[in-house]
Amino acid sequence: MSVIVTDTGFSADDFDCGFIALDDVAANDCDYGIDLPSDTPPDALIGLDNAPMIRIAFPSSADGRGFTLAAMLRRAGYKGRLRAKGHVLADQYAMARRSGFDEVEIDDALAARQPEDQWQFRADWQNHNYQARLRG
């Protein structure tokens, strides 16, 4: 099972359209989610603007390439749901949100080690960064 983390806390997955690999995407017309590995080349992001959700894998909490992919997708105009999946830690939630992710998908084991209150502590991600502290 998976737990979905948003600014409002833990919830069940409500996306029921399924996911396919990037290599299986039919030319920019889909009603399913697209799975992207963290090593997706930037030019492969072109034409993904009609997917209702893109899920980017985080194979390790030390692998930050997914944050870059999310920011690139948002700068390119992607308006759909963007989900980080895998080894994202509660401490990285604010960075995930600032990069453009709407939500994070974690497994039950991580949710048990880092309960909802640890994620909620970082849910005010827009105000808890060094730039906000400097302005304030």
Backbone bond lengths (Angstrom), bond angles and torsions (degrees), N, CA, C in turn:
res aa  C-N    CA-C-N  psi(-1)  N-CA   C-N-CA  omega(-1)  CA-C   N-CA-C  phi
1 M - - - 1.459 - - 1.521 110.14 -
2 S 1.290 114.10 161.99 1.457 121.39 178.00 1.516 109.51 -128.27
3 V 1.309 114.22 155.62 1.457 122.60 175.45 1.523 106.67 -117.80
4 I 1.314 116.66 134.30 1.460 121.73 177.00 1.523 107.66 -99.25
5 V 1.325 115.76 128.87 1.460 122.09 179.38 1.519 108.54 -108.09
6 T 1.336 115.99 126.44 1.460 122.05 173.68 1.529 107.67 -130.81
7 D 1.307 116.35 -178.08 1.465 120.11 179.48 1.526 112.15 -62.31
8 T 1.322 117.43 -19.30 1.464 120.54 179.88 1.521 113.19 -94.66
9 G 1.330 117.98 -1.30 1.465 120.74 177.23 1.513 113.35 119.23
10 F 1.328 115.62 -156.64 1.463 122.95 -178.59 1.522 110.11 -84.50
11 S 1.320 115.65 145.24 1.463 120.48 174.67 1.525 108.73 -154.80
12 A 1.323 114.45 170.85 1.466 120.69 175.44 1.532 108.30 -82.52
13 D 1.303 116.18 160.41 1.459 121.81 178.75 1.524 109.66 -72.16
14 D 1.328 116.64 124.77 1.466 120.83 179.42 1.533 112.35 -106.61
15 F 1.321 117.67 5.85 1.460 121.09 179.46 1.518 108.23 -92.36
16 D 1.314 117.27 110.47 1.464 120.64 -173.61 1.529 113.78 -112.44
17 C 1.329 117.27 16.28 1.466 120.07 -179.52 1.520 113.41 -86.40
18 G 1.323 117.66 -11.40 1.451 120.89 -179.39 1.520 112.59 83.80
19 F 1.331 115.53 167.26 1.453 122.41 -178.42 1.520 109.90 -127.47
20 I 1.329 115.22 148.23 1.455 120.79 173.93 1.528 108.52 -130.22
21 A 1.308 115.89 160.86 1.456 121.42 178.17 1.524 110.07 -73.28
22 L 1.298 115.63 154.07 1.460 121.59 -179.64 1.532 111.83 -55.71
23 D 1.317 117.81 -37.64 1.464 121.44 -179.26 1.522 113.25 -64.95
24 D 1.335 117.47 -19.16 1.458 121.56 -177.74 1.530 113.53 -98.72
25 V 1.329 117.17 5.25 1.469 121.07 -176.77 1.524 110.41 -73.37
26 A 1.328 115.09 129.29 1.463 120.60 175.05 1.526 107.63 -86.31
27 A 1.268 117.11 140.52 1.458 126.08 -171.46 1.523 115.85 -34.65
28 N 1.299 116.15 89.80 1.466 124.30 166.13 1.523 114.57 53.37
29 D 1.293 118.99 29.49 1.453 120.64 179.08 1.518 107.91 -143.84
30 C 1.334 116.59 97.06 1.454 117.76 -174.87 1.527 111.42 -149.04
31 D 1.306 114.96 155.42 1.460 120.61 174.49 1.523 109.90 -120.50
32 Y 1.304 117.42 22.07 1.449 123.90 179.94 1.526 108.30 -121.26
33 G 1.311 115.95 165.50 1.452 120.51 175.44 1.515 110.74 -83.03
34 I 1.308 115.73 157.45 1.455 121.64 -179.79 1.524 108.83 -117.00
35 D 1.320 116.26 129.10 1.458 122.44 175.51 1.527 109.49 -92.03
36 L 1.332 115.50 127.97 1.453 120.88 176.41 1.521 109.65 -116.48
37 P 1.315 118.29 130.41 1.462 119.65 172.18 1.533 109.08 -74.46
38 S 1.313 116.19 160.93 1.466 120.17 -177.57 1.529 112.62 -66.94
39 D 1.305 117.89 -19.14 1.464 120.31 -179.58 1.535 112.83 -98.45
40 T 1.324 116.91 23.14 1.460 121.58 177.41 1.528 109.48 -62.81
41 P 1.333 118.08 127.90 1.469 119.45 177.55 1.530 110.18 -69.61
42 P 1.329 117.20 143.47 1.472 120.67 -177.72 1.522 114.41 -54.30
43 D 1.322 118.75 -35.42 1.462 119.40 -178.75 1.530 112.65 -69.13
44 A 1.319 118.10 -16.24 1.467 121.48 177.39 1.526 111.73 -75.54
45 L 1.329 117.74 -11.41 1.463 121.19 -179.24 1.525 112.22 -79.63
46 I 1.301 116.80 -15.65 1.467 121.39 -178.42 1.523 109.55 -64.49
47 G 1.313 116.06 129.83 1.458 121.11 176.21 1.516 115.16 88.60
48 L 1.323 118.03 11.94 1.468 119.80 179.77 1.527 112.22 -98.12
49 D 1.301 118.22 18.13 1.459 120.84 -172.44 1.526 115.53 -75.13
50 N 1.322 119.77 -11.47 1.469 120.43 179.78 1.520 114.14 -98.63
51 A 1.303 118.08 -2.96 1.473 119.96 179.56 1.517 109.68 -70.81
52 P 1.332 117.72 133.55 1.466 119.10 179.50 1.527 112.94 -68.11
53 M 1.358 116.99 -26.48 1.449 120.53 176.62 1.520 109.39 -150.03
54 I 1.322 114.05 142.04 1.467 121.51 170.96 1.520 106.34 -121.47
55 R 1.331 115.17 130.36 1.462 121.85 -179.79 1.523 107.97 -115.35
56 I 1.332 115.47 121.32 1.459 121.35 -177.57 1.516 109.25 -105.83
57 A 1.327 115.51 129.28 1.468 121.65 -176.86 1.531 111.10 -79.09
58 F 1.324 114.72 141.55 1.455 123.34 171.72 1.527 106.87 -120.38
59 P 1.336 117.49 93.66 1.460 120.52 -176.66 1.527 112.95 -69.39
60 S 1.325 116.58 -18.36 1.458 121.90 -179.58 1.523 108.18 -152.13
61 S 1.323 116.78 148.66 1.460 119.23 177.47 1.530 111.15 -69.27
62 A 1.325 117.49 -13.66 1.462 121.93 177.91 1.528 112.36 -91.13
63 D 1.320 117.93 -2.53 1.461 122.71 -178.43 1.522 109.16 -98.44
64 G 1.320 117.23 102.68 1.459 121.53 -176.13 1.511 115.03 -94.62
65 R 1.337 117.83 9.16 1.466 119.48 -178.09 1.526 112.40 -62.23
66 G 1.326 117.19 -29.11 1.456 120.21 179.34 1.523 112.78 -63.85
67 F 1.332 116.97 -33.36 1.467 120.54 176.72 1.525 110.02 -63.37
68 T 1.322 116.62 -40.92 1.462 121.13 178.68 1.523 110.95 -65.43
69 L 1.318 117.31 -43.58 1.471 120.47 178.81 1.526 110.71 -61.13
70 A 1.331 116.86 -42.72 1.465 120.15 179.70 1.528 110.92 -61.58
71 A 1.319 116.87 -46.21 1.462 120.46 179.78 1.531 110.94 -62.41
72 M 1.318 116.91 -39.71 1.461 120.40 178.73 1.527 111.49 -64.70
73 L 1.327 116.87 -42.03 1.465 120.28 178.21 1.525 111.03 -61.93
74 R 1.318 116.98 -44.37 1.470 119.98 -179.93 1.525 110.91 -65.76
75 R 1.323 117.68 -41.92 1.476 120.20 178.40 1.527 111.11 -64.22
76 A 1.337 116.90 -29.25 1.472 120.84 178.53 1.527 111.98 -80.00
77 G 1.335 117.62 -4.36 1.461 121.10 176.08 1.512 116.20 102.52
78 Y 1.326 118.40 8.47 1.463 119.79 179.48 1.528 110.01 -63.88
79 K 1.341 117.13 126.32 1.463 122.93 -176.39 1.529 113.97 -110.55
80 G 1.326 117.83 -7.60 1.463 121.14 -178.29 1.518 112.29 -74.30
81 R 1.318 115.37 -175.28 1.459 121.22 177.92 1.522 109.51 -74.02
82 L 1.301 114.87 138.21 1.452 121.46 179.67 1.520 107.87 -123.59
83 R 1.328 115.98 122.64 1.465 121.29 -174.41 1.523 110.86 -124.04
84 A 1.325 115.58 132.34 1.463 122.08 171.27 1.520 106.84 -90.67
85 K 1.346 116.56 136.36 1.460 119.99 -178.07 1.518 110.79 -130.08
86 G 1.306 115.16 129.60 1.456 118.53 172.67 1.511 113.15 121.05
87 H 1.305 114.64 -131.26 1.460 121.83 -171.50 1.523 111.88 -87.43
88 V 1.316 116.34 65.59 1.454 122.51 172.12 1.515 105.66 -104.98
89 L 1.317 116.74 130.92 1.460 121.62 -178.92 1.524 110.45 -95.34
90 A 1.318 116.04 159.34 1.462 120.74 178.52 1.530 110.48 -55.60
91 D 1.327 117.15 -37.93 1.468 120.80 178.64 1.524 112.35 -62.89
92 Q 1.310 118.18 -21.01 1.459 122.44 -178.88 1.530 112.84 -95.70
93 Y 1.334 117.55 -1.08 1.459 120.33 -175.63 1.534 112.06 -61.03
94 A 1.324 117.05 -43.99 1.465 119.36 -179.74 1.532 110.69 -61.43
95 M 1.314 116.88 -41.04 1.466 120.57 177.89 1.524 110.80 -63.78
96 A 1.318 116.45 -40.67 1.462 120.30 177.90 1.527 110.49 -59.92
97 R 1.317 117.09 -45.27 1.469 120.32 -179.28 1.527 111.16 -66.94
98 R 1.332 117.12 -42.21 1.464 119.74 179.09 1.529 111.48 -65.97
99 S 1.320 117.72 -27.32 1.470 121.47 178.81 1.520 112.51 -76.45
100 G 1.322 117.09 -16.68 1.459 120.58 178.40 1.503 115.36 121.75
101 F 1.329 118.06 -4.03 1.466 119.74 178.04 1.521 110.69 -69.87
102 D 1.337 115.39 142.36 1.463 121.60 174.81 1.519 111.26 -90.58
103 E 1.328 116.48 -27.49 1.456 121.17 -173.64 1.518 110.33 -158.63
104 V 1.326 114.49 165.92 1.459 122.03 179.55 1.519 107.87 -128.71
105 E 1.314 116.83 135.72 1.467 122.32 177.31 1.528 108.16 -107.93
106 I 1.330 115.43 118.59 1.465 120.70 179.47 1.523 109.19 -122.47
107 D 1.327 116.29 160.60 1.461 118.88 177.95 1.534 110.27 -84.93
108 D 1.313 115.48 167.94 1.465 121.11 -176.91 1.525 112.41 -61.56
109 A 1.322 117.09 -33.98 1.466 120.30 -179.41 1.528 110.85 -64.93
110 L 1.328 117.27 -43.16 1.460 119.88 177.75 1.524 110.89 -67.61
111 A 1.322 116.92 -38.61 1.463 120.15 177.84 1.529 111.36 -62.29
112 A 1.327 117.63 -33.16 1.464 121.19 177.39 1.529 111.08 -72.35
113 R 1.343 116.92 -37.98 1.472 120.36 179.50 1.523 112.26 -75.21
114 Q 1.316 116.82 -32.90 1.459 121.99 179.76 1.525 107.80 -126.01
115 P 1.333 116.58 85.94 1.463 120.25 -174.34 1.534 113.48 -65.19
116 E 1.296 113.51 170.79 1.463 122.00 -174.02 1.522 113.35 -52.29
117 D 1.328 118.63 -37.86 1.464 119.87 -177.51 1.530 111.97 -63.32
118 Q 1.322 118.14 -30.51 1.467 120.64 177.75 1.529 111.15 -69.39
119 W 1.315 116.85 -35.05 1.462 121.08 176.54 1.526 110.25 -74.83
120 Q 1.314 117.08 -41.45 1.461 121.56 179.44 1.528 111.93 -61.32
121 F 1.329 116.64 -33.70 1.458 121.16 178.33 1.526 110.76 -58.10
122 R 1.321 116.72 -29.21 1.462 121.57 -178.12 1.531 112.88 -100.72
123 A 1.319 117.16 6.70 1.465 121.23 -176.44 1.530 112.85 -70.33
124 D 1.319 117.62 -21.37 1.461 120.66 176.12 1.525 108.45 -87.75
125 W 1.298 115.40 53.54 1.459 123.70 -171.64 1.513 113.81 -65.17
126 Q 1.320 118.56 -24.01 1.462 120.40 -177.78 1.527 111.98 -73.57
127 N 1.325 117.56 -24.17 1.451 120.52 -177.78 1.519 114.17 -104.50
128 H 1.312 117.88 -13.74 1.456 120.74 -177.21 1.522 111.44 -102.11
129 N 1.295 115.80 70.22 1.459 121.02 174.09 1.517 108.41 -146.97
130 Y 1.274 117.26 164.40 1.457 120.48 -175.00 1.530 112.20 -63.11
131 Q 1.327 118.09 -32.79 1.471 120.27 -179.80 1.519 110.68 -65.70
132 A 1.353 117.79 -42.06 1.459 120.74 178.16 1.514 110.83 -63.69
133 R 1.339 116.89 -39.38 1.461 120.02 178.83 1.527 110.76 -65.24
134 L 1.328 117.73 -38.33 1.456 120.49 179.14 1.532 111.85 -68.12
135 R 1.324 116.07 -37.05 1.476 120.13 178.74 1.509 112.43 -70.91
136 G 1.357 115.85 -33.19 1.463 121.51 -171.79 1.478 113.22 -81.27
